[in-house]
Amino acid sequence: MIRVAFVGKGGAGKSTIAGTFARLLARRGQPVLALDSDPMPGLPYSLGVGVDDHPIPHDVVVAGPEGGPRWVLRPDLDAAAMVDRYAAACPDGVRYLQFGNLWGHVTRLQQAQHAWSQVVEELDRDSWHLVGDLPGGTRQAMFGWARYADTVCVVVEPTVKSMHTATRLLSLSGARWAPLRLLLVVNKARDGSDAARVSERLGLEAAAAVPHDIDAGRADRRGAAPLDSAPGGPLAGAVDGLVDHVVSLYGLGRGVAQ
């Protein structure tokens, strides 16, 4: 099963691409679980659900055993039960869990992210394709929140600041828990030269170049999903091509249910 994480500088569009990716993957016949650890979540909008801040309840996490993790899921819960009880239902059959809410004391965030770690470690690998959206920047990615993923997609705009962040994120290839593959996704490209310039700067060929999509941008400002507002637009088409590419890396055909 596919396990992919989307990372990048804040504002690069990773949540929009991650949500669109999750829905297009789900349309190919197998269950997709979208996991959100971003304290400023944008993923539910691109998934097309009326969920703003809808994190897991804080009481699902309790203090861990002496000598073990600081926080763990309470004894009556495991990863499968978390999905059954708390994952929101989204269009195209995607399920969605948010772990990154910042309301309340920062301890709540720490608890939620320990729950994230336990869920991705315990979830049956044969049950779900996992699509994760990490917070913008490098901190959580460098601290290992993407370690569950076989594939990490680094989303980058053709700007100096975004490319600088991407340079740091690509160093994940040297981590002890490095993913099997790092993919470069150039977003908001206005022409072919943007993707070429980013690829040259980062020394990596782009797995996908997502064009600047005026209709998808307008939809984003309204909090609407690209697949609902611009289903035949360039963003949707480019992300569908990215799904094709990732599916092929796992040796799966277009109909992944096979």
C-alpha positions as CSV (number, residue, x, y, z in Angstrom):
1,M,0.0,0.0,0.0
2,I,1.1,3.5,-0.8
3,R,2.5,5.6,2.1
4,V,3.2,9.2,1.0
5,A,3.9,12.4,2.9
6,F,3.7,16.0,1.5
7,V,6.2,18.5,2.9
8,G,7.3,22.0,1.9
9,K,7.4,25.7,2.8
10,G,4.3,27.2,4.2
11,G,2.1,28.5,1.4
12,A,3.7,26.3,-1.3
13,G,0.4,24.5,-1.8
14,K,1.2,21.1,-0.3
15,S,-2.2,20.8,1.5
16,T,-4.0,21.5,-1.8
17,I,-1.9,19.0,-3.7
18,A,-2.1,16.4,-0.8
19,G,-5.9,16.6,-0.6
20,T,-6.3,16.4,-4.4
21,F,-3.8,13.5,-4.6
22,A,-5.8,11.6,-1.9
23,R,-9.1,12.0,-3.7
24,L,-7.7,11.0,-7.1
25,L,-6.0,8.0,-5.6
26,A,-9.2,6.9,-3.9
27,R,-11.1,7.0,-7.2
28,R,-8.9,4.2,-8.3
29,G,-10.5,1.6,-6.1
30,Q,-8.9,1.3,-2.7
31,P,-9.3,3.0,0.7
32,V,-7.3,6.1,1.4
33,L,-6.7,7.6,4.8
34,A,-5.6,11.3,4.8
35,L,-3.6,12.2,7.9
36,D,-3.1,15.9,8.9
37,S,-0.5,17.0,11.5
38,D,-0.5,20.6,10.4
39,P,-1.4,23.0,13.3
40,M,-2.9,25.4,10.6
41,P,-4.8,22.8,8.7
42,G,-5.7,23.3,5.0
43,L,-6.1,19.7,4.1
44,P,-9.9,19.4,4.8
45,Y,-10.6,22.2,2.3
46,S,-8.9,20.4,-0.5
47,L,-10.5,17.2,0.5
48,G,-13.9,18.9,0.1
49,V,-15.3,18.5,3.6
50,G,-16.9,21.1,5.8
51,V,-14.3,20.6,8.5
52,D,-12.2,23.4,9.8
53,D,-10.6,22.6,13.2
54,H,-11.8,19.1,13.9
55,P,-9.0,17.4,15.7
56,I,-9.1,14.1,17.6
57,P,-10.5,14.6,21.1
58,H,-7.8,15.3,23.7
59,D,-9.1,12.5,26.0
60,V,-8.0,9.8,23.5
61,V,-4.5,10.2,24.8
62,V,-3.2,9.3,28.2
63,A,0.1,9.4,30.0
64,G,2.4,6.6,28.8
65,P,4.0,3.9,31.0
66,E,7.2,4.6,32.9
67,G,10.2,4.2,30.7
68,G,8.0,4.4,27.5
69,P,6.5,7.2,25.4
70,R,5.3,10.2,27.3
71,W,1.8,9.9,25.7
72,V,-0.1,6.9,24.3
73,L,-3.6,6.1,23.1
74,R,-5.8,5.2,25.9
75,P,-6.1,1.4,26.4
76,D,-9.4,0.9,24.7
77,L,-8.1,2.4,21.4
78,D,-5.8,1.2,18.7
79,A,-5.1,2.6,15.3
80,A,-8.1,0.8,13.6
81,A,-10.5,2.1,16.3
82,M,-9.2,5.6,15.9
83,V,-10.1,5.5,12.2
84,D,-13.5,3.9,12.8
85,R,-14.5,6.4,15.6
86,Y,-12.9,9.7,14.6
87,A,-12.0,9.8,10.9
88,A,-14.3,12.2,9.0
89,A,-15.9,10.9,5.8
90,C,-14.8,12.8,2.6
91,P,-15.8,12.8,-1.0
92,D,-14.6,9.9,-3.1
93,G,-14.4,7.7,0.0
94,V,-11.4,9.3,1.6
95,R,-11.3,9.2,5.4
96,Y,-9.6,12.1,7.3
97,L,-7.9,12.4,10.7
98,Q,-6.5,15.6,12.0
99,F,-3.8,15.6,14.7
100,G,-2.4,19.0,14.5
101,N,-4.9,21.3,16.2
102,L,-3.3,24.1,18.4
103,W,-6.3,25.2,20.4
104,G,-5.5,25.2,24.1
105,H,-2.2,24.5,25.8
106,V,0.7,23.4,23.7
107,T,0.6,20.1,25.6
108,R,-2.5,19.3,23.5
109,L,-0.4,19.4,20.4
110,Q,2.2,17.2,21.9
111,Q,-0.4,14.7,22.9
112,A,-2.0,14.7,19.4
113,Q,1.3,14.2,17.7
114,H,2.2,11.2,19.9
115,A,-1.2,9.8,18.8
116,W,-0.2,10.5,15.2
117,S,3.0,8.5,15.7
118,Q,1.2,5.6,17.3
119,V,-1.5,5.4,14.6
120,V,0.9,5.4,11.7
121,E,3.1,2.7,13.4
122,E,0.2,0.4,14.3
123,L,-2.1,0.8,11.3
124,D,-2.3,-2.4,9.2
125,R,-0.3,-1.7,6.1
126,D,-2.7,-3.8,4.0
127,S,-5.7,-1.7,5.0
128,W,-5.1,1.8,3.8
129,H,-3.1,4.0,1.4
130,L,-1.8,6.8,3.7
131,V,-1.5,10.4,2.5
132,G,0.0,12.7,5.1
133,D,0.2,16.5,5.2
134,L,2.9,17.8,7.4
135,P,3.3,21.4,8.7
136,G,5.0,23.9,6.6
137,G,8.8,24.2,7.0
138,T,11.4,21.8,8.1
139,R,11.0,21.2,11.8
140,Q,8.6,18.3,12.0
141,A,9.9,16.6,8.8
142,M,13.4,16.7,10.3
143,F,12.2,15.4,13.6
144,G,10.8,12.3,11.9
145,W,7.1,12.9,11.5
146,A,7.4,11.7,7.9
147,R,9.2,8.5,8.8
148,Y,6.1,6.4,8.2
149,A,6.2,7.3,4.5
150,D,8.0,5.3,1.8
151,T,7.6,8.3,-0.5
152,V,8.0,12.0,0.5
153,C,6.9,14.6,-2.0
154,V,8.7,18.0,-1.5
155,V,6.3,20.7,-2.8
156,V,8.1,23.8,-4.0
157,E,7.1,27.1,-5.6
158,P,9.5,28.7,-8.1
159,T,10.6,31.2,-5.5
160,V,14.0,31.6,-3.8
161,K,12.5,31.1,-0.3
162,S,10.6,28.0,-1.3
163,M,13.6,26.5,-3.0
164,H,15.7,27.2,0.0
165,T,13.3,25.3,2.2
166,A,13.2,22.5,-0.3
167,T,17.0,22.2,-0.3
168,R,16.9,21.5,3.4
169,L,14.0,19.0,3.1
170,L,15.8,17.1,0.4
171,S,18.5,16.4,2.9
172,L,16.1,13.9,4.4
173,S,17.7,11.4,2.0
174,G,20.6,11.2,4.5
175,A,18.4,10.6,7.6
176,R,18.7,7.3,9.4
177,W,15.1,6.6,8.6
178,A,15.3,8.1,5.1
179,P,12.3,7.3,2.8
180,L,12.7,5.1,-0.2
181,R,12.3,8.0,-2.5
182,L,12.1,11.8,-2.4
183,L,10.0,13.4,-5.2
184,L,10.1,17.0,-6.3
185,V,6.8,18.6,-7.1
186,V,6.9,22.1,-8.6
187,N,3.7,24.0,-7.9
188,K,2.3,27.2,-9.3
189,A,4.5,26.9,-12.4
190,R,3.5,29.6,-15.0
191,D,5.5,27.9,-17.8
192,G,7.9,25.2,-18.5
193,S,10.9,27.3,-17.6
194,D,9.7,27.5,-13.9
195,A,9.9,23.8,-13.5
196,A,13.3,23.6,-15.3
197,R,14.7,26.4,-13.1
198,V,13.6,24.7,-9.9
199,S,15.0,21.3,-11.1
200,E,18.3,22.9,-12.0
201,R,18.6,24.7,-8.7
202,L,17.7,21.6,-6.6
203,G,19.6,19.0,-8.8
204,L,16.5,16.8,-9.1
205,E,14.1,16.3,-12.0
206,A,10.5,17.2,-11.1
207,A,8.2,14.3,-10.7
208,A,5.3,16.7,-11.5
209,A,4.9,20.3,-12.5
210,V,1.6,21.7,-11.4
211,P,0.6,24.7,-13.4
212,H,-0.7,28.0,-11.9
213,D,-4.4,27.4,-12.1
214,I,-6.6,30.5,-11.9
215,D,-9.8,28.7,-11.2
216,A,-8.3,26.5,-8.5
217,G,-6.8,29.6,-6.9
218,R,-10.2,31.3,-6.8
219,A,-11.6,28.1,-5.3
220,D,-8.9,28.0,-2.6
221,R,-9.8,31.6,-1.6
222,R,-13.4,30.4,-1.0
223,G,-12.3,27.4,0.9
224,A,-13.4,25.1,-1.9
225,A,-11.7,22.0,-3.2
226,P,-10.0,22.1,-6.7
227,L,-11.7,18.9,-7.7
228,D,-15.1,20.4,-6.9
229,S,-14.6,23.8,-8.5
230,A,-12.1,23.1,-11.3
231,P,-12.3,19.3,-11.9
232,G,-10.9,19.5,-15.4
233,G,-8.4,22.2,-14.7
234,P,-4.6,22.1,-15.0
235,L,-4.0,21.5,-11.3
236,A,-6.3,18.5,-11.2
237,G,-4.7,17.1,-14.4
238,A,-1.2,17.5,-13.1
239,V,-1.9,15.9,-9.8
240,D,-3.6,13.0,-11.5
241,G,-0.3,12.6,-13.4
242,L,1.5,12.6,-10.1
243,V,-0.8,9.9,-8.8
244,D,0.0,7.8,-12.0
245,H,3.7,8.3,-11.3
246,V,3.5,7.3,-7.6
247,V,1.3,4.3,-8.3
248,S,3.8,3.1,-10.9
249,L,6.6,3.3,-8.4
250,Y,4.8,0.8,-6.2
251,G,4.3,-1.6,-9.2
252,L,0.6,-1.0,-9.4
253,G,-1.5,-0.4,-12.5
254,R,-3.8,2.5,-12.9
255,G,-6.6,0.5,-11.3
256,V,-4.8,0.0,-8.0
257,A,-7.5,-2.3,-6.7
258,Q,-6.0,-5.0,-8.9
